[in-house]
Amino acid sequence: MDRAIGIADQPTDDDDRRLRKRVLVIASYILIVGALQLPALSQGLPLSWFVAATMPLVTAINLIVLARTRRFERYVKVLILTVFAFSAVIEVSLGGLAGSSAAVVFAFLGPVFALLGLGPRHATAWFVAFMAVVIGVIIIDPIVSSRIPPQPYPLRLVWYAANLGVPLGITFALLRYTDVRRRRAEARSQELLTNAIPPSIAVRLQHGEERIAESYPETTVLFADLAGFTPWARRTDPARVVGFLDELFTRFDELAADAGVEKIKTIGDEYMAVAGAPEPRADHAPAAIGLARGMFGALDEARGRLDGPLQLRIGLASGPLVGGVIGRQRILFDLWGDTVNIASRMQSSGVPGRIHVAQSTRSLLGDAYAFEEREPVEVKGLGPMTTYLLAESVRA
């Protein structure tokens, strides 16, 4: 059975296209079986025998050609024309619109098949063709209905059930399938977008804002870097390096989310985050230093499986900055300002295994933590600055 319905499958097909192909192949098998029942259902009217003989033959030949050539688009077009032609013939053979219980509705499967197999751009033309078939049937109905008596009432009820239920049921199934796929795609798109930029910024972009730039007066920026990473990566298998960074940074992301701190980006083995932007918070400095301390614990867990003495060097600075979205193809929420530059300098001039903070962050933390004052650190464009190393927590 799998081979019978998979005759149009190609190795390059994705799951969605393979499913669409198989549905339309199954449709041909159903048409063959349905046509064979027509003489019995129509009480042996002459044209019904013609349909029962030719429709399965045409459909079977179409399937055979598809199996040999794999030309799916050609197959779909022949299938649509078959549905159009034989729906009109059935309409005539059973005595017109009233006698056939609106068999022409079955022709609506034509544009449905086009939508499923050829895509929305081509489906519109096939819908116009369906309307032309309907108009043609209406025009000839007075002639046909006057020459062929209507079917018995019970039989007409059966035809109504088939002619309305089958096309509309298939249409509903297609709409439901399309909507489910659309919702999944939207959810995936939303997930990817919020992984790239903060959720609040993502919502603004989805609502149509094209240029997003904000000033954030109270923030704490964190930079973390792996000391000793470059020589270790040089002598280590690339897959292991990437696997380690993926594991470690995934854990950093979890810690940042738990702390209410926004990850901004990673550059190589450097990790950047901010507290207080894009969502303001009064305790941005304690939140950032709480994340920093948690990152050391995450590294201890991951480092147990390594053969290299990697250590974290973390720098923090607090103050105002500007944030915004840049790029069109690969969008990024980024930060700019002296606070960012100072935090980066705190990291690069820090001590492996320690948290290095600027005076701005030290002032906000007050007596909650003990610090060791360092010699002034030169910050590009800002001159020498007094900085501090976190000693230990004063409060449990």
Order of alpha helices (4+ residues) and beta strands (2+ residues): alpha-alpha-alpha-alpha-alpha-alpha-alpha-alpha-alpha-alpha-beta-alpha-alpha-beta-beta-alpha-beta-beta-alpha-beta-alpha-beta-beta-beta-beta
